[in-house]
Amino acid sequence: MPTASFKASFWDRLARKYAAQPIADAAAYEKTLQRTRAWLKPEDTVLELGCGTGSTAILHAPHVHHITGSDISPEMITIANEKLDTGGPANADFIAATPDDTRFQAGAYDVVLTFNFLHLVEDLPATLQRIHTLLKPGGLLIAKTPCVGDMGIMPRLAVPVMRAFGRAPFVNFFSKDRFAAAVAEAGFTVEESGLHAATGHSLFVVGQRG
Ligand SMILES: C[S@@+](CC[C@H](N)C(=O)[O-])C[C@H]1O[C@@H](n2cnc3c(N)ncnc32)[C@H](O)[C@@H]1O
């Protein structure tokens, strides 16, 4: 398995290019923003995992008490902080961290957000369990994740080759059914799930900690 510093440097190298890319499917992104916002409350303390360059956290900040965006890549976090420094919301902050970072306190969060991230973790059950621990009782996991296991044979062939050349990260090939089942197996009640794009396999899931 790649080390944390190897993973961070992979994403560091991509960060400026990632920040400059337009959103691939603006309608699906907007739908995900709307469905996420429907669950957020003004008093919520929110943590986003794998926040990238922070755009989504900054858009949600006006609708919550506080949001912390976190990402393994210091360069992604530098870009997120640049956005904060140029007129960003005062109730957001960003830190370079993985989900197991000890600065995240158990039971501290009303909502954990994670978008386009959970397919990149080696141990999905352990990461979901960690999210469960970070949430207050009744807290929400709100996630949207590409379910690469439903995307046919091409990713299974291409990703290992790209990884061998340092051109792709680790990717977990779970299906939509397996992803939703893993959320339930981690102790969440699935309150909402759905697809926000006309085509594609990114599953949006809202799970509530019991
Ligand atoms: C595909 S990008 C998604 C970024 C953002 N959430 C979005 O939807 O645009 C995946 C992000 O996960 C971060 N990442 C990868 N592995 C991570 C880990 N183990 N812990 C925290 N962040 C990680 C990467 O640095 C990258 O910013």
The ligand as a Gaussian input file, in Angstrom:
#p B3LYP/6-31G(d) Opt

LIG

0 1
 C      -10.769000      13.356000      -6.479000
 S      -10.194000      14.531000      -5.302000
 C      -11.738000      15.185000      -4.697000
 C      -11.594000      16.553000      -4.102000
 C      -12.920000      17.212000      -3.715000
 N      -13.560000      16.522000      -2.617000
 C      -13.825000      17.273000      -4.919000
 O      -14.905000      16.673000      -4.897000
 O      -13.460000      17.955000      -5.881000
 C       -9.695000      13.502000      -3.967000
 C       -9.071000      14.266000      -2.833000
 O       -8.830000      13.354000      -1.768000
 C       -7.575000      13.656000      -1.194000
 N       -7.079000      12.439000      -0.548000
 C       -6.626000      11.309000      -1.130000
 N       -6.318000      10.391000      -0.200000
 C       -6.574000      10.966000       1.006000
 C       -6.481000      10.531000       2.372000
 N       -6.037000       9.298000       2.683000
 N       -6.858000      11.375000       3.349000
 C       -7.305000      12.627000       3.050000
 N       -7.406000      13.100000       1.791000
 C       -7.061000      12.272000       0.784000
 C       -6.730000      14.135000      -2.366000
 O       -5.644000      14.923000      -1.958000
 C       -7.748000      14.894000      -3.189000
 O       -7.781000      16.266000      -2.847000

